[in-house]
């Protein structure tokens, strides 16, 4: 049985299409690559001594979506759709920034990838919530990776975080 693009329910059709064009498919699970990223992040210490925390929500997101270059087509709903490279090593040198965000949110935060146009860093927390960090601030993208990818690919305006 081969499902076509119109039978999906997990993602909106344009989001599903962009993910599939990037090489994603239901059941994609590259745990070996996810573990390589986890080890690389765990072993990295910034010059000031900051370290990454790795947790299951991040590893699961990397296993399913890691390595994808997602290039949405068409106009966004509110803002331009974001082109994404889901590789957590984009955040390798951001341990302090992610640690600060995690403390502000009372959770742990790990890198997920980057918005390739704006260079915003995508991050996921221990509960699976997803954020973007850029020069204008920190943004909440959704309660889980599915909502975040749908928002980014469909061009939905994110919510600014107001934690201090």
Residue pairs with C-beta under 8 A, 6 or more apart in sequence:
3 26
5 13
5 16
5 17
5 20
6 13
8 16
8 26
10 16
10 26
10 146
11 19
11 146
11 149
11 150
12 150
12 154
14 72
14 74
14 153
14 154
15 72
15 149
15 150
15 153
15 154
18 70
18 71
18 72
18 73
18 81
18 153
19 65
19 68
19 70
19 149
19 153
21 70
21 71
22 68
22 69
22 70
22 71
23 67
23 68
24 64
24 65
24 68
28 64
28 65
29 63
29 64
30 62
30 63
30 66
30 67
31 59
31 63
33 62
33 63
33 66
33 67
34 59
34 60
34 62
34 63
34 66
35 59
37 62
37 66
37 87
37 88
37 89
38 54
38 58
38 59
38 62
40 89
40 92
41 52
41 54
41 88
41 89
41 92
41 110
41 111
42 51
42 52
42 54
44 51
44 52
44 92
44 95
45 51
45 95
46 93
46 95
46 96
48 96
50 95
50 96
50 99
51 95
51 99
52 92
52 95
52 98
52 110
52 111
53 99
53 102
53 108
53 109
53 110
54 110
55 108
55 110
55 126
57 110
57 124
57 125
57 126
57 127
57 128
58 88
58 110
58 111
58 112
58 124
61 112
61 124
61 128
61 145
62 86
62 88
62 112
64 145
65 86
65 145
65 149
66 86
66 87
66 88
66 113
67 86
67 87
68 84
68 85
68 86
69 83
69 84
69 85
69 86
69 116
70 83
70 84
70 85
70 86
70 149
70 152
70 153
71 83
72 81
72 82
72 83
72 152
72 153
72 154
72 155
73 81
74 81
75 81
75 155
76 154
76 155
76 156
77 154
77 155
77 156
78 155
78 156
78 157
79 155
79 156
79 157
80 117
80 155
81 152
81 153
81 154
81 155
82 115
82 116
82 117
82 118
82 120
82 152
82 153
82 155
83 115
83 116
83 117
84 113
84 114
84 115
84 116
84 122
84 149
84 152
84 153
85 113
85 114
85 116
86 112
86 113
86 122
87 113
87 114
88 110
88 111
88 112
88 113
89 111
90 111
90 113
90 114
90 121
90 122
91 98
91 110
91 111
91 112
91 113
91 114
91 121
91 123
92 111
94 111
94 121
94 133
97 121
97 133
98 109
98 110
98 111
98 123
98 133
99 109
101 109
101 123
101 131
101 133
101 138
102 108
102 109
102 125
104 161
104 163
104 164
105 125
105 161
105 163
107 125
107 126
107 127
107 129
108 125
108 126
109 123
109 124
109 125
109 126
109 131
110 123
110 124
110 125
111 121
111 122
111 123
112 122
112 123
112 124
112 130
112 145
113 121
113 122
114 120
114 121
114 122
115 122
115 132
115 134
115 152
118 134
119 134
120 132
120 133
120 134
120 139
121 132
121 133
121 134
122 130
122 131
122 132
122 141
122 148
123 130
123 131
123 132
123 133
124 130
124 131
124 145
125 131
128 143
128 144
128 145
129 140
129 142
129 143
129 144
130 140
130 141
130 142
130 144
130 145
130 147
130 148
131 138
131 139
131 140
131 141
131 161
132 138
132 139
132 141
132 152
132 158
133 139
137 160
137 161
138 160
138 161
138 163
139 158
139 159
139 160
139 161
140 158
140 159
140 160
140 161
141 147
141 148
141 151
141 152
141 158
142 148
142 150
142 151
150 156
151 158
